[in-house]
Amino acid sequence: MKDVDAALERLHRLLDMSEEDLDIGAGRLRALAEALIAVLLGSFNPPEQLSDRLASIAARSSGVASSHARALAEMVRAYEDRMRGTSLAARLEPNTYKHRFLSVVAHGPGISNTEVGRRLGLNDESAVSRAGRQLLDVGVVSKTRYGRVNGWEITPLGQEVLAILGPPRTPHTGQDPSRRHVVSMTVNGQRVEREVEARLLLIHFLREDLGLTGSHIGCESGYCGACTVLLDDHPVKACMMLTVQAQDCVITTIEGLAPSGGFHPVQDSFWRMHAVQCGFCTPGMILQAVGLLMDNPSPSEAEIREGLAGNLCGCTGYHNIVRAVQDAAERIGGDGPSVSSLQAVALTDT
């Protein structure tokens, strides 16, 4: 222990060097590394903000000394995150609303207060906001914006905490069992069977239960089309449909449009025609276009615009989107691949 104490004292001296003395030579760098190893193996926490102080040394040094100090800073930062995660996990009791909040947010970026509240069984959105702010204050979640939605996103520290706590147990809600139903369907070629609440929307089932977050949530009112999927080869808005209504149906999301890899012809045309800007509307727009071309393989520009009228692009990128659908129609026509087969097609420019 005396050796560790001596190393820690040496570490403090090295960190407190003035800028004039900061020409770190091989000997000092070796001493710094030895001190760090002793600290990390010791039975006490590193000095406060050690990683930040090492990063400052890296910024003010040059050459090999700078790169080594930067590497040490990253190593110590990872250690600090693990220590913080362990400490926070000890304070965050398992199976509380905060634990369950963190688990819900981990399912995908941009989850709104409304969606979190629904998953937690809380109708009071202010209570959801309070829990979110408390988790935000300790750095395990962050606020983000996806399209028109302000939502929550888990941070690396939050992932560390959740890994320590494990998944929360679903609390007993006292619900009548008749309000839960076993549903089975085929999703992206895989048979799926789950027990779900009668009120569960299809979009939440796809994103949260199956982890298919390519289907986005925008308006939650059927207005924007970001949640569009194919149901038995017909485009539907998944935020306007209950999961139990999809019993025995075949569902295709953007993840399953090209199940063998590569691009579906419509996806390839969107890439070729630069029909993507922020990308939030793109999955729903592509699936709506696939459905349009199934019904009308050679649509006019007016028919394309009418067919995509229920899908909104906040970046005003409609011109290139229309061009992409026209390009896909031309390439699929004749002896080209069938859109309805929904098979991966590896296409190359000619």
N, C-alpha and C positions, 0 to 999 in steps of 0.2 A: 504493500500500500504506500510505503514511503517513496518508492520509485514512481508510482503513479502521481503522487502529490508533487514530486519534483518535476515531473513532465508537465503537469498542469501549470505549475508556476512558470516554467520556461515558455509554455504556450502563451500565457498572459503577457510575458515580456515581449515575445515576438509580435503579438498582435498590437501591442501598444507602441511599436517603433514609430519614430517620426518619419516624415517623408524623406528627410535627408539620409536616414539610416536604412532606407527601404531597398537598397541595392542587394537583393537576396542572392547570396552565393550558394554553392552546392551544400556547404556545411550547414548553413542556416536552414535551407530548405529541408535537408535531411532531419535536422532537429525538429522542425515544424511537423514533419510527417510522423516522426516518432512520438511527439507529444500528442498529436491527434489520435494515433492508434491507441495510446495509453488512455486517453480520455474516453474513447468509444468503447474500450474494453473495461473501463472502470465501473464502479457501482454508483455512479452519480451522473447527472445530466451535463452535457457540454455547456460552456459559458453561453450566456444569453446572446442571441443573434450571431452565433459563431459563423454560420454560412454566409451571412451578409458581410461580415468583417473580412472573411476570406475572399469573397468576391471583390471587395474594395481593394485588397492587396493585389489581386489579379489585374484589376483595372489600372493600378498605378505602377505595376511592374512591367517587365518586357521579356521577350524571348522565352526560354525554357521555364524560367521562374514563373512567368505569367500563366503559361499553359498548365503547369503543375498546380499552382494555386487555384486555378479555375476548376480543375478536376477534383481537387480536395473539397472545394466549396460545394460542388454538385453531390459528392459523396456524403458530406455532412448534412446537406439539405435533405437528402433522402432519409438519413438517419433521424433528423429532427422531425420530419413528417411522420415517420413510424412512431416516434415517441409521442408526438401530439395526438396521433390517431389512437394509440393505446390509452392515453389520458382521457381523450374525449369519449371513447367507447365506455370507459369506466363510469363517466358522468352521465352518459345517455343510456338510461335503463332499457333493457330489451322489451319489445312488444308495446312500447308507449307510442303515442301519436307521432312523436318526433322520429322514432325508429321507423315506423311505418311510412311516414312522410318521405324519409330518405330513400326507402326501398322503392316507393312509387316513382320518385324523380329519377332513380337509376335506370328506369325502363326506357328512357329516351329523352332527347333534348326538347325544350320548349313546352313542357307540360304546364297547363294553366292552373290557376287556383281552383277553377270549377272542376277540372278533371281530377285534381288531387283530392278535393273535397268529396267527390263522388266515390273515389276509391277508398277513402277513409270512412265513408258513411257520415260525413259532416255536412249539414246543410248550411251552416254558418260560415260564409266565406271569410268573415273577419277573423274567425278562429284559425282558419287555414293560413291566412296572411300572418298572423301573430307567430304561429309555429314556424313558418318559413323565414320570418325575420330573425327569430332566435337562432335558427340554423345558419342563416346568412352571416350573423354576427361572429360565429365561431369558424366560418370559412369552409363549411362542408357542402354548401350549395351556393350557386350564384344565380343572378337574374340575367335572363337573356331574351332576345327577341327573334322570333322566327315568323317572317311574313307579317301578318297583322296581329300576331299573338305575343303577349308578354308572358314568358314562362320561366320555369325553374330548370336548372341543370346541375347535376352532381359534379363536384370538384374532385381532383385526385385525392385530396385529404378525406373527402366524404366517402370515396370508394375504399380507402384504407379502413375507415371506421366501420363501414358496412361489412367489409370482409371479416373484421374482428367480431362484430355482433352476430353475423349470419342473418339469414332471412327471418323476418318476423312471423310469428304464428298468427293465423287469421283468427281474430277474436270471435267469440260466440255472440251473435247479434240477436238471438231469440226470434229470428224470422220463421215464418211458416214454411216448412220444407217444400210445400206445394208451389212456392214462389221461385224455386230453383229448378232448373231443367237440365237434363243431359242432352247436348246437341252433338251431332256428328256431321261432318262435311269434308269435302276435299279442298285443301288449300295449297295452291302451287304444286299439285300433283301428289300431295301427301294426305293420307286420311287422318283426320283430327277428331278427337272426341273429348269433350270437356263438360263439366257441370258449371252452369252459369246462372246468374240472376236473370229473372225474366225481363228486367228493365235494361240490361246491358246492351249498349249500342255496338253495332258491328265494328265500327272504327276503333273503339276501345278494346274490344276482344282481339282484333288483329294486332294492334300496337302493344298492348300491355300483357295479354295472355300468351300471344305467339311471338312477340318481339319483332313484328314486321313493321318497323317504323318508317318505311318508305312511303306509306300512306300518311299524308299529313293532315293535321287538324287546323283549319283556318277560322271559319265563321261559326261552326257548330249549328248552323241553321239551314244548310243545303244551298247556300247562296254562291259560295266561291268555287266549289268543285275540287278543292285540293285533296279531298278524301276519296276521290273516284277509284273504284276497283271494278273488275269484271265479275259478274255473277251469271253463271251459265252463258258466258260469252256476250253478255249485255252490260254496258256501263251502268253502275248505280253509285249513288252517293252514300258512302258507308256511315256517315253521321246521321242519316235519316232512316236507318234501318236497324231493327233489333237483331241481335245475334240469333235468337230462336227462329227468326223468319228465314234464316239461311240453312235450315235443316235439310240435309241430303243434297245441298247445292254444290256446284263446283266454282270455287273462287280463285281468281288470279290477281295478285298484287304486282307491283312493279318489280319486286324481287323474283317473281316466278315467270316473268314474261319471256325470258330466255333461259330456261332451266339448265341447259347444257353448257352455258358459257357463251361468250360472244354477245352480239347485239341482235335484238329483234329488228326487222327492217325499219320500223317506225322510229325506234331509238337511234338507229344509225343515221336516219335522215335528219333527226333533230340535231345530231352532232354535226353532220355535214353542212346544214343550213344555218348553223349558229343560232338555234332557236331556244337557247337557254341563257338567262341572265342570272338572277339570284338563285334560281332553281327550286324555289318553294312550290310553285304551281306545276312544275314539270312532270312529276309522276302521274298526277291526275290528268294532266293535259295529254300525255302520251296514251294512257289507257282509254281516254275518251276518243282519241284519234283512231286507235285500234278498233274500237267498237264501231266508229263511223265507217271505216273502210270495210268492215265485215258486211255492213248493210248496203254500202254503196261503194264498190271498188273504184269507180271513176268519178268522183264528185267534182263539180265546178267550184270555182273560188267562192261563189255565193253560198253554195251548199256546205262548204267547209266552215265558213264563218258562222253559218246558222247552226251547224252541228257542234261547234265549240262554244256556242253562246253561253252555256251554263258553267263554263270554266273561266275564271278571272285571272289575268296576269297583272299584278301590281306594278310591274316594270314597263308596262305598255309595249311588250315585245310581240304583238300579234302578227305583224307583217312576216317575220321570219318563221313564226309558228305555222302560218298558212302555207308558206313556201315549203316547209318541211313535210307537211301532209301531202302537198301536191307531188313532191319528190318521191315520197314513199309510195303513193298511188301509181306513179309511172314505173317504178322499179318492181313493184309487186305484180303489175298487170301482165297479161299474156301468160307465158309459161313460168313466171316467177313463183316464189314460194307463197303458200297460202297463209294469209294472216290468221285465219281461224285455227290453224294448227298450233299456234303459239309456241313453235319450236325455235331454238336458237339458230340464227343464221349468221355465219361469219362472212361479212361483206367486205370487199376491198374496192377502193376507188379504181376506176378504169380510165 
